[in-house]
Amino acid sequence: MNAMNNREDIEVDLFLEGIFRLYHYDFRNYSRTFIKRRLNLIKTLLQCESFSILQHNVLHDPLIMTKILNYLTIQVGDMFRDPGYFLSLRQIISSYLSTYSSIKVWIAGCGTGEELYSLAILFREEGLENRTQFFATDINYEALKRAEAGVYGMDRLESFENNFILTDPKHSFSSYYTTKNNCIVMDSSLKENVVFYNHSLVSDSVFAEMHLISCRNVLIYFDDSLQERAIGLFCDALVRKGFLGLGAKESLYLSPHASIFTEFHRKDRIYQKMAVQEQAPPRVRGIIKL
C-alpha cells in the first residue's frame, strides 16, 4: 500500500509539473489532499486508469485542460453567501469606505461572479457605485466569461433573494436583474465599473492599491506557503486602514501577517489593516484555522 501511495504521489507531482510547464497553471502548492481528491474524480470521469494516462491526455489535448481547470478551480458560489458577512460589509461601506473620494475593491478568486454582483449591489445601495472601481479576478478564463455575462439559472433565484433579505436591503432584489430564457440576467449597469482580469494568487503580483479585498473560500485549497504568499499580496495591496474579508473557515489566526491586521468582525472574518506604527508583535506561522 505504501509503495502504491508513493507511486501515486509521484504521478501527481509529475502531472502538476506538466500542466505548469505547458499551460502555466500552477497548482503545485495547492493542498495535496484537495488536489488528489479532485484528480481522482477527474480520472474517473475521463475514464483514465492512472494519473500518468491522465497526464498524457492533458499534455496532448488542450480541451482536456479546460475541463480539468473547471474541476481544480472550485466554482461553487451563491449571491450574498453568508449574509452576515455582507451585512457587516454594508456597515463598513457606509461608515468607512464612504469617506474616500474614490474606492478600489478586489474580488480575488471571483469564480462565476456571484460575489462581485453582491458587492456591486451593496455599493449601489449605499450610493458609492459611481466612485468605486471593482477588480474581479480568477485564474479560470471560462469562469471569468460567465462572471462577465452575469447569467444564472432561475433555480438559484430563491436562494439569492433569501440571502439578500438578510443584508438589510434598501430595494427589492428584483431591481437588479431581468429574466430571459428561464435565467436571471444581472443588470448590465452593475458591471460598468468592473474590470474582469485573469490573475493568479500563485504567481502574479499586486496590480493596484485597494480599499477592500474580498477573497472567500479560496485559501482553504492552498498549502501553508501559498496561503502566506496570498495574504502577503493582500497586505501589499491594501491601503492603510483597508479591509480584508475571508471565508467562514478561513482566518489570520497565527498567521505571520496577523500583526498587520486587527480583527474588525471576528465572526464574519473581516480584518482591517493597521497603520505601520500600530502593528503588534508577529505571531508564529500558520494561517488557516478550520
Buried (B, 14 or more C-beta within 10 A) or exposed (E): EEEEEEEBEEBBEEBBBBBBEEBEBBBBBBBBEBBBEBBBEBBEEBEBEEBBBBBBBBBEEEEBBBBBBBBBBBBEBBBBBBBBBBBBBBBBBBEBBBEBEEBBBBBBBBBBBBBBBBBBBBBBBBEBBEBBBBBBBBBBEBBBEBBBBBBBEEEBBEEBBBBBEEBEBEEEBEEBBEEEEEBBBBBEEBBEBBBBBEBBBBEEEBBEEBBBBBBBBBBBBBBBEBBBBBBBBBBEBBBEBBBBBBBBEBBBEEBBBBBBBBBBBEEBBBBBBBEEEEBEEEBEEBBBEE
